[in-house]
Amino acid sequence: MPGDEVPRFIVVEVMLATGGRCARCGSAEGVGAHHLVPLRKGGSNSPANGVPLCWSCHRRAEARQTD
């Protein structure tokens, strides 16, 4: 959705929290910022609502959020 882009400085802050590693499995491969509470469910782009996840953990987290 337009406007859902997370500001770069927020992504950097979230990634620095774990040294650029996935918060769930510790992988350094394909890590990106993930919303704990999705924007579509009232979440925000704040660092407190973000966690770094690898693509695999991100996919699993997204599947759980749609349930």
LORO-200690 format. One line per field, with one value per residue (C-alpha): x, y, z negated; residue in one letter. Coordinates in Angstrom, 2 decimals. Layout:
! LORO-200690
x (X / ...)
y (Y / ...)
z (Z / ...)
resn (A / ...)
END
This chain:
! LORO-200690
x (0.00 / 1.28 / 2.47 / 3.19 / 6.92 / 8.89 / 11.21 / 14.85 / 16.00 / 13.43 / 14.67 / 18.25 / 17.28 / 15.39 / 18.27 / 20.88 / 18.99 / 20.17 / 23.31 / 21.52 / 20.54 / 17.11 / 15.57 / 14.04 / 16.69 / 19.85 / 20.41 / 22.21 / 20.82 / 17.95 / 17.11 / 14.60 / 12.32 / 8.96 / 5.95 / 4.93 / 1.45 / 0.68 / -0.19 / -3.52 / -4.34 / -3.44 / 0.31 / 2.77 / 6.13 / 7.78 / 10.90 / 8.90 / 6.64 / 9.52 / 11.68 / 14.36 / 13.45 / 15.01 / 12.78 / 11.90 / 10.88 / 9.12 / 7.04 / 6.03 / 5.16 / 3.04 / 1.16 / 0.33 / -0.87 / -3.45 / -5.08)
y (0.00 / 3.50 / 5.18 / 1.86 / 2.14 / 2.05 / 5.07 / 4.05 / 5.37 / 3.12 / 0.06 / 0.88 / 1.25 / -2.06 / -3.86 / -2.47 / -3.96 / -7.47 / -6.63 / -7.23 / -10.79 / -12.39 / -12.01 / -15.50 / -17.78 / -15.63 / -15.85 / -12.99 / -13.97 / -12.00 / -10.06 / -7.21 / -5.26 / -6.84 / -5.21 / -6.97 / -5.49 / -5.07 / -1.59 / -2.98 / -3.96 / -0.59 / -1.04 / 1.78 / 2.29 / 2.95 / 1.00 / -0.53 / -2.22 / -3.63 / -6.72 / -7.94 / -11.27 / -13.35 / -14.14 / -17.59 / -16.36 / -13.38 / -15.68 / -17.79 / -14.65 / -13.29 / -16.60 / -16.47 / -12.84 / -13.67 / -16.30)
z (0.00 / 0.67 / -2.50 / -4.23 / -3.57 / -6.80 / -7.11 / -6.60 / -10.00 / -11.71 / -9.80 / -10.80 / -14.46 / -14.47 / -12.72 / -15.11 / -18.06 / -17.06 / -15.14 / -11.85 / -12.76 / -12.85 / -16.31 / -16.10 / -14.58 / -14.59 / -10.83 / -9.10 / -5.68 / -4.17 / -7.33 / -7.19 / -9.50 / -10.39 / -12.06 / -15.28 / -14.92 / -11.21 / -9.95 / -8.70 / -12.31 / -13.81 / -14.23 / -13.69 / -12.00 / -15.38 / -16.44 / -19.32 / -16.74 / -14.71 / -14.90 / -12.50 / -10.90 / -8.13 / -5.14 / -6.51 / -9.98 / -8.40 / -6.20 / -9.24 / -11.25 / -8.40 / -8.16 / -11.88 / -11.63 / -8.98 / -11.20)
resn (M / P / G / D / E / V / P / R / F / I / V / V / E / V / M / L / A / T / G / G / R / C / A / R / C / G / S / A / E / G / V / G / A / H / H / L / V / P / L / R / K / G / G / S / N / S / P / A / N / G / V / P / L / C / W / S / C / H / R / R / A / E / A / R / Q / T / D)
END
